[in-house]
Amino acid sequence: MIQLSGIRRVFHVGDEEVHALRGVDLSISAGEYLSIMGPSGSGKSSLLNVLGLLDRPNGGRYTLDGRDVTGLSDDELAQVRREKIGFVFQFFHLIPRLTAAQNIELPMVLAGTPPEERQRRLAILLADYGLENRARHRPDQLSGGQCQRVAIARAMSMGPGVILADEPTGNLDRHTGQEVMALLEALHAAGGTLVVVTHDTELGARAKRRLRMVDGALVSDDRT
């Protein structure tokens, strides 16, 4: 499903070159559940951003579902993201002026989904994530756990095959974080591919496959 070959990402900070990714090779099969761990600055988020087509590598090749996506235009990348990838972030990234329902519906609006189909999917997502009574609330009227549920529902609104989660429990208390992980793991159990970036070794150990990064390189790949 996902194949990275020799992926490099270099940032320029003043006169200095920062090598965030150093020739990363990685294969991920459909339906896998893996975590990416490592110290701060190890390249975890850079790798996730490349996987999610939010950032372009400086070298190497990225194949997604048999298609080379490395050289796609910005519009083509946006279409692939909408159709195939859902994102869950530590700080939710909800739009403050929109209600929970409007945040969930937004990807469908951007994709041109017909209104009737949007409302059908929205009703299902609100029910699935226990948000029916919070549909008209804005993010500042929701708890952290409710905001993350909205974010997960939004990520699933286009029915993606891949869910990428960047420190999904990092802004939550332990109990709420466990609930959020249960929701994400339920998506994996239903057949989705789940990739979780975390610095929390206990959280990372829940995955069936565990990658560790140091200085922009993959240094271990363990499977249960």
C-alpha positions in Angstrom: 0.0 0.0 0.0 2.8 2.5 1.0 6.3 2.2 -0.3 9.0 4.7 0.6 12.4 4.3 -1.1 15.4 6.4 -0.2 13.3 9.3 1.2 15.3 12.4 2.1 14.1 15.7 3.6 16.5 18.6 4.2 15.7 21.9 5.8 17.9 25.0 5.6 18.2 27.0 8.8 20.4 30.0 8.1 23.6 28.5 6.6 23.0 25.1 8.2 21.5 22.1 6.5 19.2 20.0 8.8 18.7 16.4 7.5 15.3 15.5 8.9 15.1 12.3 6.9 18.1 10.4 5.7 17.3 7.8 3.0 14.3 6.2 4.7 13.1 2.9 3.2 9.7 1.8 4.5 6.9 -0.5 3.4 3.5 -0.5 5.0 0.8 -3.0 4.1 -2.9 -2.2 4.1 -4.5 -2.8 7.5 -1.3 -2.5 9.5 -1.1 -0.7 12.9 2.3 0.8 13.6 3.8 3.4 15.8 6.8 5.7 15.1 8.8 6.5 18.2 12.0 8.4 18.9 13.4 11.4 20.7 12.5 15.0 19.8 14.1 15.9 16.5 14.5 12.3 15.4 12.4 12.9 12.2 9.1 11.3 13.4 6.8 14.2 12.4 8.8 14.8 9.2 8.2 11.2 8.2 4.5 11.5 9.0 4.2 14.7 7.0 5.7 13.0 4.0 3.5 10.0 4.4 0.5 12.3 4.6 1.5 14.3 1.5 1.7 17.5 3.6 5.4 17.8 2.7 7.5 16.9 -0.3 10.8 15.0 0.1 14.0 16.3 -1.4 14.8 12.9 -2.8 13.6 9.3 -3.1 10.3 7.9 -4.2 6.9 7.5 -2.6 4.4 5.0 -4.0 0.8 5.0 -2.6 -1.6 2.2 -3.7 0.7 1.5 -6.7 0.9 5.2 -7.8 4.1 7.2 -7.7 3.0 10.4 -5.8 6.4 11.9 -5.5 6.0 14.4 -8.4 2.3 15.2 -8.3 1.1 18.8 -8.5 -0.3 20.5 -5.4 -3.8 20.0 -6.7 -3.2 16.4 -7.4 -1.7 15.9 -3.9 -4.7 17.6 -2.3 -7.1 15.2 -4.1 -5.1 12.1 -3.0 -5.1 13.4 0.6 -8.8 13.9 0.6 -9.6 10.5 -0.9 -7.1 8.3 0.9 -5.7 9.9 4.1 -7.2 11.1 7.4 -5.2 13.1 9.9 -5.5 13.4 13.7 -3.3 16.0 15.4 -2.2 16.7 19.0 -3.8 20.1 19.0 -6.9 19.1 17.0 -6.6 21.8 14.3 -10.3 22.5 14.3 -11.6 25.8 12.8 -12.7 27.9 15.8 -15.6 29.7 14.2 -17.2 26.5 12.9 -19.4 24.2 14.9 -18.5 20.5 15.6 -20.8 19.4 12.8 -19.3 22.0 10.3 -15.8 21.0 11.2 -16.6 17.3 10.5 -18.4 18.3 7.2 -15.7 20.5 5.9 -13.7 17.9 4.0 -16.8 16.7 2.2 -17.7 20.3 1.3 -14.2 20.8 -0.2 -14.5 17.6 -2.1 -17.8 18.6 -3.6 -19.8 15.8 -2.0 -23.6 16.4 -2.7 -25.5 17.9 0.3 -27.7 14.9 0.8 -24.7 12.6 1.0 -22.9 15.0 3.3 -25.9 15.0 5.7 -26.1 11.2 5.6 -22.5 10.7 6.5 -22.5 13.5 9.1 -25.4 11.9 11.0 -23.6 8.6 11.1 -20.3 10.2 12.3 -22.0 12.3 15.0 -23.7 9.1 16.3 -20.6 6.9 16.0 -18.5 9.4 18.1 -21.2 10.4 20.6 -21.4 14.0 19.4 -25.1 14.4 18.6 -25.6 16.7 21.6 -22.4 18.7 20.7 -23.0 19.1 17.0 -23.8 22.9 17.3 -21.0 23.7 19.7 -17.8 25.4 18.7 -14.4 24.0 19.7 -14.1 26.5 22.6 -17.3 25.0 24.0 -16.0 21.5 23.9 -13.7 19.5 26.2 -10.3 18.3 24.9 -11.7 14.7 24.5 -14.7 16.0 22.6 -12.5 18.1 20.3 -10.4 15.0 19.5 -13.5 13.0 18.8 -14.6 15.8 16.4 -11.1 15.6 14.8 -11.3 11.8 14.4 -14.8 12.1 12.9 -13.5 14.8 10.5 -10.6 12.5 9.5 -13.1 9.7 8.7 -15.6 11.8 6.8 -14.2 10.8 3.4 -13.7 7.2 4.3 -9.9 7.1 4.0 -7.9 3.8 4.1 -5.0 5.4 6.1 -5.2 7.3 9.4 -2.2 9.2 10.5 -2.1 10.4 14.1 0.6 12.8 15.4 0.7 12.6 19.2 -3.1 12.1 19.3 -3.2 11.9 23.2 -0.5 14.5 23.9 -2.9 17.2 24.9 -5.3 15.0 26.9 -5.4 13.6 30.4 -4.6 9.9 30.7 -8.2 8.6 30.9 -9.3 10.7 27.9 -6.2 9.6 26.0 -7.1 6.0 26.5 -10.6 6.6 25.1 -9.2 8.3 22.1 -6.8 5.5 21.4 -9.7 3.0 21.7 -11.5 5.0 19.0 -8.4 4.9 16.7 -7.8 1.2 17.3 -11.4 0.5 16.5 -10.7 2.1 13.0 -7.8 -0.3 12.6 -9.9 -3.3 13.7 -12.4 -2.3 11.0 -9.6 -2.7 8.4 -8.0 0.7 8.4 -4.2 1.3 8.3 -3.2 3.2 11.4 0.1 5.1 11.9 0.7 6.7 15.3 3.6 9.1 16.0 4.4 9.3 19.7 7.1 9.8 22.2 5.1 7.8 24.8 6.7 4.3 24.9 3.6 2.8 26.6 1.4 4.2 23.8 3.8 3.1 21.1 3.9 -0.4 22.5 0.2 -0.9 21.8 1.0 -1.1 18.1 1.6 -4.4 16.4 4.6 -2.9 14.6 6.9 -0.4 16.2 9.4 1.7 14.4 12.1 3.8 16.1 13.9 6.8 14.6 17.2 8.5 15.5 18.7 11.4 13.6 16.4 11.1 10.6 16.9 7.4 10.1 14.9 4.2 11.0 17.0 2.3 13.4 14.6 -0.5 14.4 11.4 -2.2 13.2 9.9 -4.6 15.7 6.7 -6.6 15.2 4.5 -8.4 17.7 
